[in-house]
């Protein structure tokens, strides 16, 4: 059930690739439901960084602090 209000006006097709973390072991979980992407913002001490998460049924994102040993997607932007 993808959000019917989504417009993709930024041309960023955010497919929900899930997250790899301690709860899922070496596997990715929440695939097809949530998408997680790293940002370039590290937090104090360097063991965590900000990430953006999207859910397939919502038209907004949230910013969350994740430990760096979690696996998340990255988006490369060409200058």
PDB file of N, CA, C and O in Angstrom:
ATOM      1  N   UNK A   1       0.833  -1.188   0.000  1.00  0.00           N
ATOM      2  CA  UNK A   1       0.000   0.000   0.000  1.00  0.00           C
ATOM      3  C   UNK A   1       0.871   1.244   0.000  1.00  0.00           C
ATOM      4  O   UNK A   1       1.134   1.820   1.056  1.00  0.00           O
ATOM      5  N   UNK A   2       1.312   1.653  -1.155  1.00  0.00           N
ATOM      6  CA  UNK A   2       2.108   2.860  -1.219  1.00  0.00           C
ATOM      7  C   UNK A   2       1.217   4.078  -1.037  1.00  0.00           C
ATOM      8  O   UNK A   2       0.046   4.066  -1.415  1.00  0.00           O
ATOM      9  N   UNK A   3       1.779   5.118  -0.460  1.00  0.00           N
ATOM     10  CA  UNK A   3       1.017   6.331  -0.157  1.00  0.00           C
ATOM     11  C   UNK A   3       0.474   6.947  -1.438  1.00  0.00           C
ATOM     12  O   UNK A   3       1.245   7.310  -2.327  1.00  0.00           O
ATOM     13  N   UNK A   4      -0.807   7.065  -1.538  1.00  0.00           N
ATOM     14  CA  UNK A   4      -1.428   7.621  -2.743  1.00  0.00           C
ATOM     15  C   UNK A   4      -1.184   9.127  -2.872  1.00  0.00           C
ATOM     16  O   UNK A   4      -1.407   9.694  -3.942  1.00  0.00           O
ATOM     17  N   UNK A   5      -0.729   9.782  -1.796  1.00  0.00           N
ATOM     18  CA  UNK A   5      -0.447  11.214  -1.843  1.00  0.00           C
ATOM     19  C   UNK A   5       0.964  11.531  -2.313  1.00  0.00           C
ATOM     20  O   UNK A   5       1.309  12.701  -2.478  1.00  0.00           O
ATOM     21  N   UNK A   6       1.785  10.510  -2.533  1.00  0.00           N
ATOM     22  CA  UNK A   6       3.167  10.734  -2.958  1.00  0.00           C
ATOM     23  C   UNK A   6       3.208  11.247  -4.384  1.00  0.00           C
ATOM     24  O   UNK A   6       2.463  10.771  -5.241  1.00  0.00           O
ATOM     25  N   UNK A   7       4.086  12.225  -4.645  1.00  0.00           N
ATOM     26  CA  UNK A   7       4.173  12.839  -5.970  1.00  0.00           C
ATOM     27  C   UNK A   7       5.502  12.569  -6.670  1.00  0.00           C
ATOM     28  O   UNK A   7       5.578  12.684  -7.893  1.00  0.00           O
ATOM     29  N   UNK A   8       6.539  12.217  -5.937  1.00  0.00           N
ATOM     30  CA  UNK A   8       7.889  12.027  -6.470  1.00  0.00           C
ATOM     31  C   UNK A   8       8.372  13.277  -7.209  1.00  0.00           C
ATOM     32  O   UNK A   8       9.102  13.173  -8.194  1.00  0.00           O
ATOM     33  N   UNK A   9       7.970  14.445  -6.741  1.00  0.00           N
ATOM     34  CA  UNK A   9       8.354  15.698  -7.394  1.00  0.00           C
ATOM     35  C   UNK A   9       9.846  15.970  -7.320  1.00  0.00           C
ATOM     36  O   UNK A   9      10.356  16.784  -8.089  1.00  0.00           O
ATOM     37  N   UNK A  10      10.567  15.304  -6.405  1.00  0.00           N
ATOM     38  CA  UNK A  10      12.017  15.477  -6.311  1.00  0.00           C
ATOM     39  C   UNK A  10      12.768  14.466  -7.169  1.00  0.00           C
ATOM     40  O   UNK A  10      13.997  14.493  -7.228  1.00  0.00           O
ATOM     41  N   UNK A  11      12.044  13.585  -7.827  1.00  0.00           N
ATOM     42  CA  UNK A  11      12.630  12.529  -8.677  1.00  0.00           C
ATOM     43  C   UNK A  11      13.510  11.570  -7.876  1.00  0.00           C
ATOM     44  O   UNK A  11      14.457  11.002  -8.421  1.00  0.00           O
ATOM     45  N   UNK A  12      13.214  11.387  -6.613  1.00  0.00           N
ATOM     46  CA  UNK A  12      13.909  10.424  -5.761  1.00  0.00           C
ATOM     47  C   UNK A  12      12.934   9.297  -5.455  1.00  0.00           C
ATOM     48  O   UNK A  12      12.137   9.391  -4.522  1.00  0.00           O
ATOM     49  N   UNK A  13      13.000   8.249  -6.232  1.00  0.00           N
ATOM     50  CA  UNK A  13      12.125   7.104  -6.025  1.00  0.00           C
ATOM     51  C   UNK A  13      12.671   6.324  -4.838  1.00  0.00           C
ATOM     52  O   UNK A  13      13.585   5.514  -4.994  1.00  0.00           O
ATOM     53  N   UNK A  14      12.128   6.558  -3.672  1.00  0.00           N
ATOM     54  CA  UNK A  14      12.623   6.005  -2.420  1.00  0.00           C
ATOM     55  C   UNK A  14      12.023   4.628  -2.175  1.00  0.00           C
ATOM     56  O   UNK A  14      10.985   4.498  -1.526  1.00  0.00           O
ATOM     57  N   UNK A  15      12.683   3.608  -2.697  1.00  0.00           N
ATOM     58  CA  UNK A  15      12.188   2.248  -2.499  1.00  0.00           C
ATOM     59  C   UNK A  15      12.542   1.773  -1.091  1.00  0.00           C
ATOM     60  O   UNK A  15      13.661   2.000  -0.632  1.00  0.00           O
ATOM     61  N   UNK A  16      11.617   1.125  -0.405  1.00  0.00           N
ATOM     62  CA  UNK A  16      11.826   0.720   0.989  1.00  0.00           C
ATOM     63  C   UNK A  16      12.747  -0.498   1.112  1.00  0.00           C
ATOM     64  O   UNK A  16      12.293  -1.642   1.073  1.00  0.00           O
ATOM     65  N   UNK A  17      14.051  -0.228   1.262  1.00  0.00           N
ATOM     66  CA  UNK A  17      15.054  -1.292   1.317  1.00  0.00           C
ATOM     67  C   UNK A  17      15.314  -1.853   2.691  1.00  0.00           C
ATOM     68  O   UNK A  17      16.140  -2.755   2.829  1.00  0.00           O
ATOM     69  N   UNK A  18      14.643  -1.356   3.722  1.00  0.00           N
ATOM     70  CA  UNK A  18      14.795  -1.912   5.063  1.00  0.00           C
ATOM     71  C   UNK A  18      16.023  -1.413   5.801  1.00  0.00           C
ATOM     72  O   UNK A  18      16.589  -0.372   5.471  1.00  0.00           O
ATOM     73  N   UNK A  19      16.420  -2.176   6.804  1.00  0.00           N
ATOM     74  CA  UNK A  19      17.478  -1.791   7.736  1.00  0.00           C
ATOM     75  C   UNK A  19      18.179  -3.046   8.217  1.00  0.00           C
ATOM     76  O   UNK A  19      17.537  -4.073   8.435  1.00  0.00           O
ATOM     77  N   UNK A  20      19.500  -2.972   8.386  1.00  0.00           N
ATOM     78  CA  UNK A  20      20.243  -4.077   8.998  1.00  0.00           C
ATOM     79  C   UNK A  20      20.713  -3.581  10.354  1.00  0.00           C
ATOM     80  O   UNK A  20      21.415  -2.573  10.434  1.00  0.00           O
ATOM     81  N   UNK A  21      20.340  -4.263  11.403  1.00  0.00           N
ATOM     82  CA  UNK A  21      20.727  -3.870  12.747  1.00  0.00           C
ATOM     83  C   UNK A  21      20.770  -5.062  13.667  1.00  0.00           C
ATOM     84  O   UNK A  21      20.552  -6.193  13.234  1.00  0.00           O
ATOM     85  N   UNK A  22      21.048  -4.824  14.926  1.00  0.00           N
ATOM     86  CA  UNK A  22      21.222  -5.902  15.893  1.00  0.00           C
ATOM     87  C   UNK A  22      19.987  -6.792  16.029  1.00  0.00           C
ATOM     88  O   UNK A  22      20.117  -7.981  16.321  1.00  0.00           O
ATOM     89  N   UNK A  23      18.821  -6.250  15.826  1.00  0.00           N
ATOM     90  CA  UNK A  23      17.589  -7.036  15.931  1.00  0.00           C
ATOM     91  C   UNK A  23      17.512  -8.076  14.816  1.00  0.00           C
ATOM     92  O   UNK A  23      16.954  -9.156  15.013  1.00  0.00           O
ATOM     93  N   UNK A  24      18.071  -7.758  13.640  1.00  0.00           N
ATOM     94  CA  UNK A  24      17.968  -8.632  12.479  1.00  0.00           C
ATOM     95  C   UNK A  24      19.231  -9.441  12.229  1.00  0.00           C
ATOM     96  O   UNK A  24      19.276 -10.223  11.279  1.00  0.00           O
ATOM     97  N   UNK A  25      20.254  -9.274  13.051  1.00  0.00           N
ATOM     98  CA  UNK A  25      21.516  -9.959  12.834  1.00  0.00           C
ATOM     99  C   UNK A  25      22.190  -9.435  11.578  1.00  0.00           C
ATOM    100  O   UNK A  25      22.261  -8.224  11.369  1.00  0.00           O
ATOM    101  N   UNK A  26      22.683 -10.337  10.742  1.00  0.00           N
ATOM    102  CA  UNK A  26      23.357  -9.944   9.514  1.00  0.00           C
ATOM    103  C   UNK A  26      22.370  -9.713   8.374  1.00  0.00           C
ATOM    104  O   UNK A  26      22.782  -9.375   7.265  1.00  0.00           O
ATOM    105  N   UNK A  27      21.090  -9.886   8.625  1.00  0.00           N
ATOM    106  CA  UNK A  27      20.068  -9.745   7.591  1.00  0.00           C
ATOM    107  C   UNK A  27      19.412  -8.374   7.632  1.00  0.00           C
ATOM    108  O   UNK A  27      19.489  -7.668   8.638  1.00  0.00           O
ATOM    109  N   UNK A  28      18.772  -8.003   6.539  1.00  0.00           N
ATOM    110  CA  UNK A  28      17.977  -6.793   6.490  1.00  0.00           C
ATOM    111  C   UNK A  28      16.546  -7.132   6.874  1.00  0.00           C
ATOM    112  O   UNK A  28      16.016  -8.164   6.463  1.00  0.00           O
ATOM    113  N   UNK A  29      15.922  -6.264   7.661  1.00  0.00           N
ATOM    114  CA  UNK A  29      14.530  -6.426   8.040  1.00  0.00           C
ATOM    115  C   UNK A  29      13.728  -5.217   7.583  1.00  0.00           C
ATOM    116  O   UNK A  29      14.299  -4.196   7.200  1.00  0.00           O
ATOM    117  N   UNK A  30      12.450  -5.329   7.623  1.00  0.00           N
ATOM    118  CA  UNK A  30      11.506  -4.271   7.269  1.00  0.00           C
ATOM    119  C   UNK A  30      11.567  -3.886   5.794  1.00  0.00           C
ATOM    120  O   UNK A  30      11.099  -2.814   5.411  1.00  0.00           O
ATOM    121  N   UNK A  31      12.146  -4.762   4.964  1.00  0.00           N
ATOM    122  CA  UNK A  31      12.214  -4.487   3.529  1.00  0.00           C
ATOM    123  C   UNK A  31      10.806  -4.463   2.948  1.00  0.00           C
ATOM    124  O   UNK A  31       9.960  -5.284   3.302  1.00  0.00           O
ATOM    125  N   UNK A  32      10.572  -3.525   2.066  1.00  0.00           N
ATOM    126  CA  UNK A  32       9.272  -3.384   1.445  1.00  0.00           C
ATOM    127  C   UNK A  32       8.309  -2.519   2.239  1.00  0.00           C
ATOM    128  O   UNK A  32       7.244  -2.152   1.743  1.00  0.00           O
ATOM    129  N   UNK A  33       8.687  -2.187   3.489  1.00  0.00           N
ATOM    130  CA  UNK A  33       7.827  -1.364   4.339  1.00  0.00           C
ATOM    131  C   UNK A  33       8.486  -0.045   4.730  1.00  0.00           C
ATOM    132  O   UNK A  33       7.845   1.006   4.710  1.00  0.00           O
ATOM    133  N   UNK A  34       9.766  -0.103   5.084  1.00  0.00           N
ATOM    134  CA  UNK A  34      10.513   1.090   5.500  1.00  0.00           C
ATOM    135  C   UNK A  34      11.759   1.253   4.644  1.00  0.00           C
ATOM    136  O   UNK A  34      12.363   0.269   4.216  1.00  0.00           O
ATOM    137  N   UNK A  35      12.136   2.495   4.401  1.00  0.00           N
ATOM    138  CA  UNK A  35      13.399   2.807   3.760  1.00  0.00           C
ATOM    139  C   UNK A  35      14.221   3.667   4.701  1.00  0.00           C
ATOM    140  O   UNK A  35      13.691   4.580   5.334  1.00  0.00           O
ATOM    141  N   UNK A  36      15.513   3.384   4.799  1.00  0.00           N
ATOM    142  CA  UNK A  36      16.414   4.130   5.672  1.00  0.00           C
ATOM    143  C   UNK A  36      17.625   4.564   4.859  1.00  0.00           C
ATOM    144  O   UNK A  36      18.189   3.770   4.106  1.00  0.00           O
ATOM    145  N   UNK A  37      18.026   5.830   5.011  1.00  0.00           N
ATOM    146  CA  UNK A  37      19.174   6.374   4.296  1.00  0.00           C
ATOM    147  C   UNK A  37      20.044   7.155   5.272  1.00  0.00           C
ATOM    148  O   UNK A  37      19.546   7.901   6.116  1.00  0.00           O
ATOM    149  N   UNK A  38      21.361   6.966   5.138  1.00  0.00           N
ATOM    150  CA  UNK A  38      22.288   7.741   5.940  1.00  0.00           C
ATOM    151  C   UNK A  38      22.317   9.187   5.459  1.00  0.00           C
ATOM    152  O   UNK A  38      22.096   9.465   4.280  1.00  0.00           O
ATOM    153  N   UNK A  39      22.590  10.099   6.383  1.00  0.00           N
ATOM    154  CA  UNK A  39      22.928  11.469   6.023  1.00  0.00           C
ATOM    155  C   UNK A  39      24.430  11.627   6.250  1.00  0.00           C
ATOM    156  O   UNK A  39      25.083  10.690   6.710  1.00  0.00           O
ATOM    157  N   UNK A  40      24.975  12.771   5.942  1.00  0.00           N
ATOM    158  CA  UNK A  40      26.407  13.008   6.161  1.00  0.00           C
ATOM    159  C   UNK A  40      26.685  13.589   7.540  1.00  0.00           C
ATOM    160  O   UNK A  40      27.817  13.985   7.819  1.00  0.00           O
ATOM    161  N   UNK A  41      25.680  13.651   8.408  1.00  0.00           N
ATOM    162  CA  UNK A  41      25.831  14.262   9.731  1.00  0.00           C
ATOM    163  C   UNK A  41      26.189  13.225  10.785  1.00  0.00           C
ATOM    164  O   UNK A  41      25.366  12.386  11.153  1.00  0.00           O
ATOM    165  N   UNK A  42      27.435  13.293  11.269  1.00  0.00           N
ATOM    166  CA  UNK A  42      27.882  12.437  12.360  1.00  0.00           C
ATOM    167  C   UNK A  42      27.515  13.087  13.682  1.00  0.00           C
ATOM    168  O   UNK A  42      27.426  14.310  13.782  1.00  0.00           O
ATOM    169  N   UNK A  43      27.306  12.268  14.684  1.00  0.00           N
ATOM    170  CA  UNK A  43      27.012  12.787  16.015  1.00  0.00           C
ATOM    171  C   UNK A  43      28.244  12.720  16.898  1.00  0.00           C
ATOM    172  O   UNK A  43      29.222  12.056  16.556  1.00  0.00           O
ATOM    173  N   UNK A  44      28.199  13.399  18.022  1.00  0.00           N
ATOM    174  CA  UNK A  44      29.332  13.503  18.940  1.00  0.00           C
ATOM    175  C   UNK A  44      29.857  12.115  19.284  1.00  0.00           C
ATOM    176  O   UNK A  44      29.083  11.214  19.606  1.00  0.00           O
ATOM    177  N   UNK A  45      31.156  11.947  19.215  1.00  0.00           N
ATOM    178  CA  UNK A  45      31.789  10.677  19.528  1.00  0.00           C
ATOM    179  C   UNK A  45      31.999   9.791  18.310  1.00  0.00           C
ATOM    180  O   UNK A  45      32.785   8.845  18.367  1.00  0.00           O
ATOM    181  N   UNK A  46      31.319  10.077  17.219  1.00  0.00           N
ATOM    182  CA  UNK A  46      31.527   9.352  15.979  1.00  0.00           C
ATOM    183  C   UNK A  46      30.957   7.951  15.908  1.00  0.00           C
ATOM    184  O   UNK A  46      31.201   7.253  14.924  1.00  0.00           O
ATOM    185  N   UNK A  47      30.203   7.504  16.914  1.00  0.00           N
ATOM    186  CA  UNK A  47      29.654   6.142  16.865  1.00  0.00           C
ATOM    187  C   UNK A  47      28.252   6.097  16.272  1.00  0.00           C
ATOM    188  O   UNK A  47      27.694   5.023  16.047  1.00  0.00           O
ATOM    189  N   UNK A  48      27.691   7.277  16.020  1.00  0.00           N
ATOM    190  CA  UNK A  48      26.350   7.318  15.441  1.00  0.00           C
ATOM    191  C   UNK A  48      26.269   8.445  14.418  1.00  0.00           C
ATOM    192  O   UNK A  48      27.116   9.337  14.370  1.00  0.00           O
ATOM    193  N   UNK A  49      25.225   8.372  13.605  1.00  0.00           N
ATOM    194  CA  UNK A  49      24.998   9.389  12.583  1.00  0.00           C
ATOM    195  C   UNK A  49      23.499   9.502  12.354  1.00  0.00           C
ATOM    196  O   UNK A  49      22.728   8.612  12.712  1.00  0.00           O
ATOM    197  N   UNK A  50      23.108  10.608  11.755  1.00  0.00           N
ATOM    198  CA  UNK A  50      21.690  10.802  11.456  1.00  0.00           C
ATOM    199  C   UNK A  50      21.294  10.021  10.214  1.00  0.00           C
ATOM    200  O   UNK A  50      22.075   9.853   9.278  1.00  0.00           O
ATOM    201  N   UNK A  51      20.085   9.560  10.240  1.00  0.00           N
ATOM    202  CA  UNK A  51      19.516   8.873   9.092  1.00  0.00           C
ATOM    203  C   UNK A  51      18.091   9.344   8.865  1.00  0.00           C
ATOM    204  O   UNK A  51      17.428   9.827   9.783  1.00  0.00           O
ATOM    205  N   UNK A  52      17.635   9.199   7.648  1.00  0.00           N
ATOM    206  CA  UNK A  52      16.265   9.553   7.286  1.00  0.00           C
ATOM    207  C   UNK A  52      15.500   8.260   7.058  1.00  0.00           C
ATOM    208  O   UNK A  52      16.005   7.336   6.421  1.00  0.00           O
ATOM    209  N   UNK A  53      14.280   8.198   7.578  1.00  0.00           N
ATOM    210  CA  UNK A  53      13.465   7.013   7.341  1.00  0.00           C
ATOM    211  C   UNK A  53      12.126   7.407   6.719  1.00  0.00           C
ATOM    212  O   UNK A  53      11.547   8.444   7.041  1.00  0.00           O
ATOM    213  N   UNK A  54      11.665   6.557   5.833  1.00  0.00           N
ATOM    214  CA  UNK A  54      10.380   6.715   5.175  1.00  0.00           C
ATOM    215  C   UNK A  54       9.605   5.414   5.308  1.00  0.00           C
ATOM    216  O   UNK A  54      10.190   4.331   5.324  1.00  0.00           O
ATOM    217  N   UNK A  55       8.316   5.524   5.402  1.00  0.00           N
ATOM    218  CA  UNK A  55       7.462   4.341   5.447  1.00  0.00           C
ATOM    219  C   UNK A  55       6.573   4.324   4.211  1.00  0.00           C
ATOM    220  O   UNK A  55       6.147   5.377   3.736  1.00  0.00           O
ATOM    221  N   UNK A  56       6.295   3.151   3.698  1.00  0.00           N
ATOM    222  CA  UNK A  56       5.568   3.042   2.434  1.00  0.00           C
ATOM    223  C   UNK A  56       4.156   3.610   2.478  1.00  0.00           C
ATOM    224  O   UNK A  56       3.590   3.909   1.427  1.00  0.00           O
ATOM    225  N   UNK A  57       3.579   3.765   3.646  1.00  0.00           N
ATOM    226  CA  UNK A  57       2.203   4.257   3.751  1.00  0.00           C
ATOM    227  C   UNK A  57       2.114   5.709   4.206  1.00  0.00           C
ATOM    228  O   UNK A  57       1.022   6.197   4.498  1.00  0.00           O
ATOM    229  N   UNK A  58       3.253   6.408   4.269  1.00  0.00           N
ATOM    230  CA  UNK A  58       3.253   7.792   4.740  1.00  0.00           C
ATOM    231  C   UNK A  58       3.929   8.703   3.724  1.00  0.00           C
ATOM    232  O   UNK A  58       4.808   8.271   2.979  1.00  0.00           O
ATOM    233  N   UNK A  59       3.515   9.958   3.699  1.00  0.00           N
ATOM    234  CA  UNK A  59       4.091  10.906   2.739  1.00  0.00           C
ATOM    235  C   UNK A  59       5.069  11.870   3.402  1.00  0.00           C
ATOM    236  O   UNK A  59       5.310  12.952   2.868  1.00  0.00           O
ATOM    237  N   UNK A  60       5.631  11.512   4.535  1.00  0.00           N
ATOM    238  CA  UNK A  60       6.614  12.354   5.214  1.00  0.00           C
ATOM    239  C   UNK A  60       7.776  11.479   5.682  1.00  0.00           C
ATOM    240  O   UNK A  60       7.660  10.254   5.726  1.00  0.00           O
ATOM    241  N   UNK A  61       8.893  12.111   6.029  1.00  0.00           N
ATOM    242  CA  UNK A  61      10.052  11.372   6.518  1.00  0.00           C
ATOM    243  C   UNK A  61      10.356  11.779   7.945  1.00  0.00           C
ATOM    244  O   UNK A  61       9.856  12.795   8.430  1.00  0.00           O
ATOM    245  N   UNK A  62      11.168  10.993   8.612  1.00  0.00           N
ATOM    246  CA  UNK A  62      11.618  11.363   9.950  1.00  0.00           C
ATOM    247  C   UNK A  62      13.136  11.218  10.015  1.00  0.00           C
ATOM    248  O   UNK A  62      13.722  10.385   9.324  1.00  0.00           O
ATOM    249  N   UNK A  63      13.762  12.041  10.856  1.00  0.00           N
ATOM    250  CA  UNK A  63      15.198  12.017  11.065  1.00  0.00           C
ATOM    251  C   UNK A  63      15.456  11.273  12.368  1.00  0.00           C
ATOM    252  O   UNK A  63      14.834  11.559  13.391  1.00  0.00           O
ATOM    253  N   UNK A  64      16.380  10.313  12.323  1.00  0.00           N
ATOM    254  CA  UNK A  64      16.662   9.482  13.483  1.00  0.00           C
ATOM    255  C   UNK A  64      18.167   9.333  13.643  1.00  0.00           C
ATOM    256  O   UNK A  64      18.907   9.401  12.662  1.00  0.00           O
ATOM    257  N   UNK A  65      18.618   9.133  14.863  1.00  0.00           N
ATOM    258  CA  UNK A  65      20.016   8.889  15.170  1.00  0.00           C
ATOM    259  C   UNK A  65      20.242   7.375  15.183  1.00  0.00           C
ATOM    260  O   UNK A  65      19.584   6.658  15.936  1.00  0.00           O
ATOM    261  N   UNK A  66      21.171   6.883  14.353  1.00  0.00           N
ATOM    262  CA  UNK A  66      21.446   5.452  14.262  1.00  0.00           C
ATOM    263  C   UNK A  66      22.901   5.171  14.602  1.00  0.00           C
ATOM    264  O   UNK A  66      23.786   5.962  14.276  1.00  0.00           O
ATOM    265  N   UNK A  67      23.145   4.045  15.257  1.00  0.00           N
ATOM    266  CA  UNK A  67      24.513   3.593  15.451  1.00  0.00           C
ATOM    267  C   UNK A  67      25.099   3.242  14.095  1.00  0.00           C
ATOM    268  O   UNK A  67      24.393   2.744  13.218  1.00  0.00           O
ATOM    269  N   UNK A  68      26.383   3.498  13.923  1.00  0.00           N
ATOM    270  CA  UNK A  68      27.005   3.281  12.622  1.00  0.00           C
ATOM    271  C   UNK A  68      27.145   1.808  12.248  1.00  0.00           C
ATOM    272  O   UNK A  68      27.438   1.495  11.094  1.00  0.00           O
ATOM    273  N   UNK A  69      26.941   0.904  13.193  1.00  0.00           N
ATOM    274  CA  UNK A  69      27.039  -0.505  12.834  1.00  0.00           C
ATOM    275  C   UNK A  69      25.733  -1.037  12.235  1.00  0.00           C
ATOM    276  O   UNK A  69      25.632  -2.228  11.941  1.00  0.00           O
ATOM    277  N   UNK A  70      24.748  -0.181  12.054  1.00  0.00           N
ATOM    278  CA  UNK A  70      23.529  -0.555  11.345  1.00  0.00           C
ATOM    279  C   UNK A  70      23.757  -0.406   9.847  1.00  0.00           C
ATOM    280  O   UNK A  70      24.559   0.422   9.415  1.00  0.00           O
ATOM    281  N   UNK A  71      23.069  -1.188   9.076  1.00  0.00           N
ATOM    282  CA  UNK A  71      23.156  -1.088   7.622  1.00  0.00           C
ATOM    283  C   UNK A  71      21.959  -0.335   7.076  1.00  0.00           C
ATOM    284  O   UNK A  71      20.814  -0.682   7.366  1.00  0.00           O
ATOM    285  N   UNK A  72      22.220   0.683   6.295  1.00  0.00           N
ATOM    286  CA  UNK A  72      21.169   1.479   5.681  1.00  0.00           C
ATOM    287  C   UNK A  72      21.580   1.801   4.255  1.00  0.00           C
ATOM    288  O   UNK A  72      22.736   1.620   3.873  1.00  0.00           O
ATOM    289  N   UNK A  73      20.640   2.271   3.487  1.00  0.00           N
ATOM    290  CA  UNK A  73      20.912   2.647   2.110  1.00  0.00           C
ATOM    291  C   UNK A  73      21.658   3.981   2.061  1.00  0.00           C
ATOM    292  O   UNK A  73      21.650   4.749   3.023  1.00  0.00           O
ATOM    293  N   UNK A  74      22.290   4.235   0.941  1.00  0.00           N
ATOM    294  CA  UNK A  74      22.913   5.530   0.680  1.00  0.00           C
ATOM    295  C   UNK A  74      22.419   6.026  -0.677  1.00  0.00           C
ATOM    296  O   UNK A  74      22.076   5.233  -1.554  1.00  0.00           O
ATOM    297  N   UNK A  75      22.390   7.327  -0.832  1.00  0.00           N
ATOM    298  CA  UNK A  75      22.042   7.922  -2.119  1.00  0.00           C
ATOM    299  C   UNK A  75      23.212   8.785  -2.542  1.00  0.00           C
ATOM    300  O   UNK A  75      23.600   9.715  -1.834  1.00  0.00           O
ATOM    301  N   UNK A  76      23.767   8.476  -3.687  1.00  0.00           N
ATOM    302  CA  UNK A  76      24.898   9.228  -4.198  1.00  0.00           C
ATOM    303  C   UNK A  76      24.379  10.366  -5.055  1.00  0.00           C
ATOM    304  O   UNK A  76      23.495  10.179  -5.890  1.00  0.00           O
ATOM    305  N   UNK A  77      24.937  11.547  -4.840  1.00  0.00           N
ATOM    306  CA  UNK A  77      24.537  12.724  -5.600  1.00  0.00           C
ATOM    307  C   UNK A  77      25.752  13.247  -6.330  1.00  0.00           C
ATOM    308  O   UNK A  77      26.770  13.547  -5.708  1.00  0.00           O
ATOM    309  N   UNK A  78      25.659  13.359  -7.638  1.00  0.00           N
ATOM    310  CA  UNK A  78      26.761  13.854  -8.447  1.00  0.00           C
ATOM    311  C   UNK A  78      26.745  15.371  -8.446  1.00  0.00           C
ATOM    312  O   UNK A  78      25.712  15.994  -8.692  1.00  0.00           O
ATOM    313  N   UNK A  79      27.912  15.964  -8.164  1.00  0.00           N
ATOM    314  CA  UNK A  79      28.039  17.425  -8.199  1.00  0.00           C
ATOM    315  C   UNK A  79      27.965  17.937  -9.615  1.00  0.00           C
ATOM    316  O   UNK A  79      28.054  19.144  -9.840  1.00  0.00           O
TER     317      UNK A  79
END
